[in-house]
Amino acid sequence: MTQIYGNTNRRDRLEQIDNRYSRQMFDAKMMAIGRHDKRKEYDFHLALGTMYSYLEKWQDPRWSPGSAIYQLENARRVADEYNKEHPASEHLQLPTQSVRQLSDAYVKTGQFDKAVQLRVDVAEKALNAGDKEGAKEVMGGKWDAAIPNTVDPGLKKRLLDVSKRVDRKP
């Protein structure tokens, strides 16, 4: 539902969902954490992060869990933990849209190195798994036009290298 409202610019409906259900979502996420149910914890971090991204709540200095960056970073962390604990299971990973949302949140909050690092890491992982199309999706768009020259030179080089590997001009 969140994605539908977000993709159709129904911010009013997203704010209603946030106001009505976010407390319940946080409570359910805490219960999942208490049960050590990383799959459910991941789902709640992802849902909250997606909602906050569409609401452009990138960071909240008063309560960091009420932000896209916090929730999407934790969805990624929990996915990594789950994958290590369950190597034979279907792996969890942030969907491309969520990678883009987190990267965009970093750009909007001036965390340019993190934006580049995230996209390059995810694209490299996709390339190493033989998923060139997945890497292209992560690297697609004009997101890097907002990246200033102050980005770490090592990251710039990795960005160029990955861009070449996916046949994309940075």
Rosetta silent file (secondary structure, phi, psi, omega in degrees, C-alpha in Angstrom):
SEQUENCE: MTQIYGNTNRRDRLEQIDNRYSRQMFDAKMMAIGRHDKRKEYDFHLALGTMYSYLEKWQDPRWSPGSAIYQLENARRVADEYNKEHPASEHLQLPTQSVRQLSDAYVKTGQFDKAVQLRVDVAEKALNAGDKEGAKEVMGGKWDAAIPNTVDPGLKKRLLDVSKRVDRKP
SCORE:     score description
SCORE:     0.000 S_00000001
   1 L     0.000  -42.853 -179.058    0.000    0.000    0.000 S_00000001
   2 H   -57.588  -44.438 -178.826    2.820    2.375    0.915 S_00000001
   3 H   -65.419  -38.697  178.903    4.444    1.984   -2.490 S_00000001
   4 H   -62.055  -49.940  179.482    1.158    2.597   -4.295 S_00000001
   5 H   -64.767  -38.571  179.139    0.529    5.808   -2.370 S_00000001
   6 H   -65.972  -43.934 -178.359    4.166    6.839   -2.706 S_00000001
   7 H   -73.190  -17.521  178.305    4.320    6.213   -6.444 S_00000001
   8 L  -106.912   15.835  176.871    1.055    8.090   -7.001 S_00000001
   9 L    55.383   40.314  176.798    2.122   11.066   -4.859 S_00000001
  10 L   -96.782   62.345 -178.429   -0.596   10.464   -2.248 S_00000001
  11 H   -58.083  -35.411  179.492    1.376   11.971    0.597 S_00000001
  12 H   -58.861  -42.668  178.965   -1.855   12.722    2.448 S_00000001
  13 H   -69.113  -37.942  177.905   -2.691    9.003    2.605 S_00000001
  14 H   -63.946  -40.033  177.536    0.859    8.129    3.661 S_00000001
  15 H   -64.663  -36.407  176.252    0.666   10.638    6.501 S_00000001
  16 H   -64.525  -42.814  178.061   -2.625    9.062    7.595 S_00000001
  17 H   -63.275  -44.705  178.530   -0.993    5.616    7.583 S_00000001
  18 H   -58.310  -50.055 -177.815    1.997    6.975    9.499 S_00000001
  19 H   -64.653  -36.070 -174.239   -0.231    8.639   12.103 S_00000001
  20 H   -87.093  -37.726 -169.400   -2.552    5.669   12.473 S_00000001
  21 H  -116.087  -10.396 -174.161   -0.264    2.625   12.188 S_00000001
  22 H   -61.963  -39.728  178.760    3.368    3.552   12.850 S_00000001
  23 H   -60.374  -43.403  178.316    3.094    2.917   16.608 S_00000001
  24 H   -64.310  -38.179  178.768    1.622   -0.531   15.924 S_00000001
  25 H   -65.998  -41.075  177.880    4.364   -1.236   13.381 S_00000001
  26 H   -64.783  -41.774  178.355    7.042   -0.256   15.906 S_00000001
  27 H   -62.190  -44.787  179.809    5.422   -2.438   18.566 S_00000001
  28 H   -65.746  -37.005  177.371    5.260   -5.408   16.181 S_00000001
  29 H   -64.190  -41.950  178.610    8.875   -4.821   15.149 S_00000001
  30 H   -64.097  -35.679  176.642    9.933   -4.842   18.807 S_00000001
  31 H   -66.344  -41.211  177.791    8.068   -8.113   19.318 S_00000001
  32 H   -62.804  -40.815  177.884    9.880   -9.605   16.316 S_00000001
  33 H   -62.923  -42.971  179.041   13.203   -8.439   17.772 S_00000001
  34 H   -62.336  -31.926  178.390   12.263  -10.004   21.112 S_00000001
  35 L   -87.493   -1.692 -176.126   11.526  -13.320   19.369 S_00000001
  36 L    60.315   35.786  179.259   14.767  -13.057   17.366 S_00000001
  37 L   -95.262   84.105 -174.804   12.666  -13.221   14.187 S_00000001
  38 H   -63.986  -31.392  179.139   15.028  -11.423   11.853 S_00000001
  39 H   -62.713  -46.653  178.615   12.831  -12.015    8.808 S_00000001
  40 H   -68.574  -40.113  177.778    9.914  -10.135   10.392 S_00000001
  41 H   -58.007  -45.192  177.218   12.226   -7.493   11.826 S_00000001
  42 H   -57.063  -46.773 -178.379   13.582   -6.932    8.304 S_00000001
  43 H   -58.367  -42.501 -178.883   10.029   -6.609    6.937 S_00000001
  44 H   -70.430  -41.469  176.362    9.127   -3.937    9.491 S_00000001
  45 H   -59.633  -43.446 -178.464   12.342   -1.954    8.961 S_00000001
  46 H   -64.731  -44.852  179.960   11.740   -2.088    5.210 S_00000001
  47 H   -63.005  -46.654  179.551    8.083   -1.038    5.477 S_00000001
  48 H   -65.423  -43.071  179.361    8.836    1.855    7.820 S_00000001
  49 H   -62.153  -39.272  178.010   11.854    2.958    5.781 S_00000001
  50 H   -65.010  -45.846  179.527    9.828    2.936    2.574 S_00000001
  51 H   -61.038  -47.471 -179.072    7.043    4.962    4.151 S_00000001
  52 H   -65.483  -31.194  176.474    9.466    7.500    5.620 S_00000001
  53 H   -63.832  -48.307  179.280   11.250    7.785    2.269 S_00000001
  54 H   -63.935  -29.641  177.638    8.036    8.685    0.485 S_00000001
  55 L   -84.873   -1.388 -179.672    7.267   11.156    3.273 S_00000001
  56 L    58.947   36.246  173.451   10.793   12.584    2.867 S_00000001
  57 L   -94.761   78.775 -172.310   11.559   12.007    6.540 S_00000001
  58 L   -70.278  -47.481 -179.959   15.237   11.391    5.874 S_00000001
  59 L  -140.906  152.798  175.401   16.534   11.920    9.413 S_00000001
  60 L  -134.837  102.034 -176.688   14.971   12.782   12.732 S_00000001
  61 L   -64.369  -21.573  179.788   17.439   14.266   15.225 S_00000001
  62 L   -84.046  -29.916 -178.579   14.897   13.924   18.048 S_00000001
  63 L  -155.748   91.147 -172.506   14.090   10.250   17.399 S_00000001
  64 H   -56.378  -32.819  178.220   16.226    8.522   14.795 S_00000001
  65 H   -60.965  -17.460  178.780   13.933    5.468   14.361 S_00000001
  66 H   -86.547   38.128 -177.091   11.382    7.858   12.843 S_00000001
  67 L  -142.147  153.709  179.021   13.483    8.250    9.706 S_00000001
  68 H   -61.909  -45.663 -177.108   14.092    6.595    6.352 S_00000001
  69 H   -59.932  -49.427 -179.080   17.857    6.393    6.848 S_00000001
  70 H   -57.994  -49.937 -174.811   17.600    4.648   10.210 S_00000001
  71 H   -68.286  -42.882 -178.669   15.012    2.131    9.060 S_00000001
  72 H   -71.791  -36.516  174.731   16.592    1.292    5.687 S_00000001
  73 H   -61.283  -40.922 -179.356   20.095    1.000    7.176 S_00000001
  74 H   -73.353  -31.699  173.456   18.706   -1.390    9.749 S_00000001
  75 H   -61.422  -42.696  178.983   16.802   -3.383    7.132 S_00000001
  76 H   -65.075  -43.604  179.422   20.108   -3.849    5.316 S_00000001
  77 H   -62.253  -46.786 -178.106   21.925   -4.806    8.536 S_00000001
  78 H   -65.632  -37.925  176.837   19.254   -7.300    9.564 S_00000001
  79 H   -60.237  -44.039  178.469   19.238   -8.836    6.061 S_00000001
  80 H   -61.903  -43.766  179.242   23.005   -9.387    6.315 S_00000001
  81 H   -63.332  -44.872  179.325   22.629  -10.959    9.772 S_00000001
  82 H   -59.926  -45.330 -177.963   19.793  -13.188    8.586 S_00000001
  83 H   -63.614  -35.376  177.527   21.776  -14.327    5.541 S_00000001
  84 H   -69.987  -37.699 -178.591   24.766  -15.259    7.711 S_00000001
  85 H   -77.461  -24.421 -176.114   22.566  -17.195   10.135 S_00000001
  86 L  -129.922   65.307 -174.967   20.573  -18.933    7.361 S_00000001
  87 L   -63.717  -23.901 -178.781   22.995  -19.551    4.488 S_00000001
  88 L   -88.667  -11.423 -178.290   20.797  -22.250    2.931 S_00000001
  89 L   -83.279  168.199  172.876   17.621  -20.122    2.999 S_00000001
  90 L   -62.291  129.221 -175.806   16.473  -17.635    0.422 S_00000001
  91 L   -76.406  145.997  173.858   18.601  -14.565    1.032 S_00000001
  92 L   -93.466  141.442  173.461   17.161  -11.248    2.080 S_00000001
  93 L  -154.653  152.404  177.749   18.371   -8.113    0.358 S_00000001
  94 L   -63.074  132.885  173.531   17.162   -4.585   -0.022 S_00000001
  95 L   -62.753  155.206 -179.790   15.088   -4.214   -3.178 S_00000001
  96 H   -52.224  -42.639 -179.945   16.597   -1.920   -5.790 S_00000001
  97 H   -58.958  -39.062 -179.586   13.980    0.720   -5.012 S_00000001
  98 H   -71.082  -36.810  175.132   15.030    0.695   -1.352 S_00000001
  99 H   -60.549  -45.435  178.694   18.714    0.981   -2.274 S_00000001
 100 H   -63.037  -42.217 -179.911   17.826    4.008   -4.382 S_00000001
 101 H   -63.016  -43.311  179.838   15.718    5.505   -1.590 S_00000001
 102 H   -66.374  -43.413  177.894   18.511    5.106    0.947 S_00000001
 103 H   -61.445  -44.231  178.123   21.097    6.505   -1.445 S_00000001
 104 H   -62.730  -37.741  177.890   18.815    9.454   -2.251 S_00000001
 105 H   -63.216  -41.000  176.357   18.293   10.054    1.485 S_00000001
 106 H   -61.024  -44.695  179.845   22.065   10.196    1.925 S_00000001
 107 H   -61.780  -45.775 -177.261   22.357   12.706   -0.924 S_00000001
 108 H   -65.380  -21.973  179.302   19.536   14.860    0.479 S_00000001
 109 L  -104.968   13.560  175.336   21.269   14.942    3.869 S_00000001
 110 L    76.229   15.491 -179.807   24.715   15.708    2.443 S_00000001
 111 L   -98.182   65.934 -170.865   26.158   12.230    3.086 S_00000001
 112 H   -66.166  -40.112  178.672   27.556   11.862   -0.408 S_00000001
 113 H   -59.992  -41.237  179.293   30.255    9.301    0.380 S_00000001
 114 H   -64.969  -38.630  179.230   27.615    7.020    1.908 S_00000001
 115 H   -61.073  -46.087 -179.895   25.382    7.420   -1.166 S_00000001
 116 H   -68.385  -45.848 -178.894   28.196    6.379   -3.499 S_00000001
 117 H   -55.407  -47.260 -178.474   29.424    3.618   -1.167 S_00000001
 118 H   -60.257  -52.736 -176.268   25.972    2.047   -0.948 S_00000001
 119 H   -63.887  -42.297 -179.391   25.291    2.013   -4.688 S_00000001
 120 H   -65.645  -44.798  179.046   28.774    0.797   -5.574 S_00000001
 121 H   -58.460  -47.987 -177.200   28.697   -1.965   -2.915 S_00000001
 122 H   -67.723  -40.948  178.790   25.292   -3.232   -4.036 S_00000001
 123 H   -65.872  -42.077  177.580   26.165   -3.013   -7.740 S_00000001
 124 H   -61.614  -41.618  179.035   29.481   -4.826   -7.203 S_00000001
 125 H   -61.736  -43.009  178.271   27.694   -7.561   -5.261 S_00000001
 126 H   -63.883  -44.690  179.555   25.197   -7.959   -8.113 S_00000001
 127 H   -61.862  -42.839  179.854   27.975   -8.045  -10.712 S_00000001
 128 H   -65.284  -23.874  177.255   29.917  -10.624   -8.713 S_00000001
 129 L   -91.117    2.829  179.594   26.775  -12.772   -8.622 S_00000001
 130 L    82.960   16.394 -177.758   26.426  -12.467  -12.405 S_00000001
 131 L  -104.775   76.620 -178.456   23.475  -10.065  -12.212 S_00000001
 132 H   -66.151  -36.916  178.983   24.466   -7.295  -14.593 S_00000001
 133 H   -64.823  -40.495  176.722   20.865   -6.113  -14.977 S_00000001
 134 H   -61.657  -40.902  177.797   20.501   -5.795  -11.203 S_00000001
 135 H   -64.391  -40.192  178.180   23.698   -3.753  -11.097 S_00000001
 136 H   -62.521  -40.248  179.092   22.378   -1.509  -13.881 S_00000001
 137 H   -61.814  -41.991 -179.410   19.163   -0.922  -11.936 S_00000001
 138 H   -67.205  -39.373 -176.021   21.104    0.142   -8.853 S_00000001
 139 H   -86.826   -8.503 -175.161   23.414    2.416  -10.826 S_00000001
 140 L   -67.379  168.319  179.096   20.670    3.799  -13.087 S_00000001
 141 L    86.830 -174.573 -177.546   19.249    7.272  -13.107 S_00000001
 142 L  -108.410   27.823 -176.698   20.981   10.597  -12.675 S_00000001
 143 H   -57.782  -35.046 -174.383   21.611   10.233   -8.954 S_00000001
 144 H   -77.810   -6.883  176.345   25.349   10.787   -9.345 S_00000001
 145 H   -65.928  -24.846 -179.174   24.845   14.238  -10.907 S_00000001
 146 H   -87.912   -1.660 -176.862   24.335   15.560   -7.352 S_00000001
 147 L   -81.959  122.353 -178.909   27.612   14.075   -6.115 S_00000001
 148 L   -78.227  168.448  179.610   30.195   16.805   -5.463 S_00000001
 149 L   -70.112   -7.233 -178.372   33.898   16.581   -6.241 S_00000001
 150 L   -80.931   -2.740  179.221   34.628   16.234   -2.527 S_00000001
 151 L   -62.736  143.008  179.558   33.718   12.525   -2.557 S_00000001
 152 L   -46.400  129.918 -178.473   36.557   10.261   -1.494 S_00000001
 153 H   -58.316  -34.527  177.148   38.855    9.620   -4.495 S_00000001
 154 H   -64.344  -39.165  176.951   38.823    5.868   -3.856 S_00000001
 155 H   -67.170  -40.175  177.738   35.023    5.863   -4.030 S_00000001
 156 H   -58.891  -42.365 -179.874   35.097    7.901   -7.230 S_00000001
 157 H   -64.696  -44.979  177.957   37.399    5.320   -8.779 S_00000001
 158 H   -61.451  -39.062  177.777   35.163    2.451   -7.694 S_00000001
 159 H   -60.228  -45.699  178.365   32.156    4.343   -9.083 S_00000001
 160 H   -63.341  -43.719 -179.616   33.898    4.710  -12.437 S_00000001
 161 H   -62.187  -46.620 -179.475   34.984    1.067  -12.463 S_00000001
 162 H   -66.932  -39.895  178.886   31.497   -0.233  -11.648 S_00000001
 163 H   -59.369  -41.312  177.578   29.920    2.156  -14.145 S_00000001
 164 H   -64.939  -40.047 -178.849   32.172    0.770  -16.862 S_00000001
 165 H   -65.268  -27.244  178.739   31.333   -2.805  -15.864 S_00000001
 166 L  -100.551   11.052  178.750   27.609   -2.105  -16.284 S_00000001
 167 L    58.545   46.502 -178.858   28.141   -0.170  -19.530 S_00000001
 168 L  -128.193  134.253  176.479   26.958    3.073  -18.013 S_00000001
 169 L   -86.836  126.042  178.811   28.583    6.445  -18.358 S_00000001
 170 L   -73.960    0.000    0.000   28.819    8.262  -14.998 S_00000001
